[in-house]
């Protein structure tokens, strides 16, 4: 159903009214819809998705299917928790979402949120790659033993913090800091 609505003092023409299980009826601009070039495995009837952002869950987002009100993924950009996550994507995958050689997609990992949040995991072997300019995305699968489909987010945070401390030690005292050794 197309309509016109006002959201955050902006007029949204051609807005879709979508009822979703977690939020009820919401308005989504057509320009906020991302199209899957290939359906996410296991969900062949869902091709259109949009992000729902809420301050209280940042940096996580919901990636909601516009085709199925009960299908929502929790996603996060991997660099928030995994500083050393730098997968390589094939030219075919990049071309399929409208990117050329040397262009980098925005990446999202699908997150599993169990009752015990210390056991939260991210699928680092099957990230979503997104071309924000073209509103296209697909899930790709990385052939590596380095990452798993259930990578611990807590362990990723620990590795990121440890790497930051090591980098800080390598740099040593910085000029202008009280421990820089200047008089």
LINNORVEN-V803819 format. One record per residue. N is the residue number from 0. RES is the residue in three letters. OMEGA is omega as a letter, one per 30 degrees, with the letter a starting at -180 (* if undefined). Layout:
((N/RES/OMEGA) (N/RES/OMEGA))
//
This chain:
((0/UNK/l) (1/UNK/l) (2/UNK/l) (3/UNK/l) (4/UNK/l) (5/UNK/a) (6/UNK/a) (7/UNK/l) (8/UNK/l) (9/UNK/l) (10/UNK/l) (11/UNK/l) (12/UNK/a) (13/UNK/l) (14/UNK/l) (15/UNK/l) (16/UNK/a) (17/UNK/l) (18/UNK/l) (19/UNK/a) (20/UNK/a) (21/UNK/a) (22/UNK/a) (23/UNK/a) (24/UNK/l) (25/UNK/l) (26/UNK/a) (27/UNK/l) (28/UNK/l) (29/UNK/a) (30/UNK/l) (31/UNK/a) (32/UNK/l) (33/UNK/a) (34/UNK/l) (35/UNK/l) (36/UNK/l) (37/UNK/a) (38/UNK/l) (39/UNK/a) (40/UNK/a) (41/UNK/a) (42/UNK/a) (43/UNK/a) (44/UNK/l) (45/UNK/a) (46/UNK/a) (47/UNK/a) (48/UNK/l) (49/UNK/l) (50/UNK/l) (51/UNK/a) (52/UNK/l) (53/UNK/a) (54/UNK/a) (55/UNK/l) (56/UNK/l) (57/UNK/g) (58/UNK/l) (59/UNK/l) (60/UNK/l) (61/UNK/l) (62/UNK/a) (63/UNK/l) (64/UNK/l) (65/UNK/a) (66/UNK/a) (67/UNK/a) (68/UNK/a) (69/UNK/a) (70/UNK/l) (71/UNK/l) (72/UNK/l) (73/UNK/a) (74/UNK/l) (75/UNK/l) (76/UNK/a) (77/UNK/a) (78/UNK/l) (79/UNK/a) (80/UNK/a) (81/UNK/a) (82/UNK/a) (83/UNK/l) (84/UNK/a) (85/UNK/a) (86/UNK/l) (87/UNK/l) (88/UNK/l) (89/UNK/l) (90/UNK/a) (91/UNK/a) (92/UNK/l) (93/UNK/l) (94/UNK/a) (95/UNK/l) (96/UNK/l) (97/UNK/l) (98/UNK/l) (99/UNK/l) (100/UNK/l) (101/UNK/l) (102/UNK/a) (103/UNK/l) (104/UNK/l) (105/UNK/a) (106/UNK/l) (107/UNK/l) (108/UNK/l) (109/UNK/a) (110/UNK/l) (111/UNK/a) (112/UNK/l) (113/UNK/l) (114/UNK/l) (115/UNK/a) (116/UNK/l) (117/UNK/l) (118/UNK/l) (119/UNK/l) (120/UNK/l) (121/UNK/l) (122/UNK/a) (123/UNK/l) (124/UNK/a) (125/UNK/a) (126/UNK/l) (127/UNK/l) (128/UNK/a) (129/UNK/l) (130/UNK/a) (131/UNK/a) (132/UNK/a) (133/UNK/a) (134/UNK/l) (135/UNK/l) (136/UNK/l) (137/UNK/l) (138/UNK/l) (139/UNK/l) (140/UNK/a) (141/UNK/l) (142/UNK/l) (143/UNK/l) (144/UNK/a) (145/UNK/a) (146/UNK/l) (147/UNK/l) (148/UNK/l) (149/UNK/a) (150/UNK/a) (151/UNK/l) (152/UNK/l) (153/UNK/l) (154/UNK/l) (155/UNK/l) (156/UNK/l) (157/UNK/l) (158/UNK/a) (159/UNK/l) (160/UNK/l) (161/UNK/l) (162/UNK/l) (163/UNK/l) (164/UNK/l) (165/UNK/l) (166/UNK/a) (167/UNK/l) (168/UNK/l) (169/UNK/a) (170/UNK/a) (171/UNK/a) (172/UNK/a) (173/UNK/l) (174/UNK/l) (175/UNK/l) (176/UNK/a) (177/UNK/l) (178/UNK/a) (179/UNK/l) (180/UNK/l) (181/UNK/l) (182/UNK/*))
//
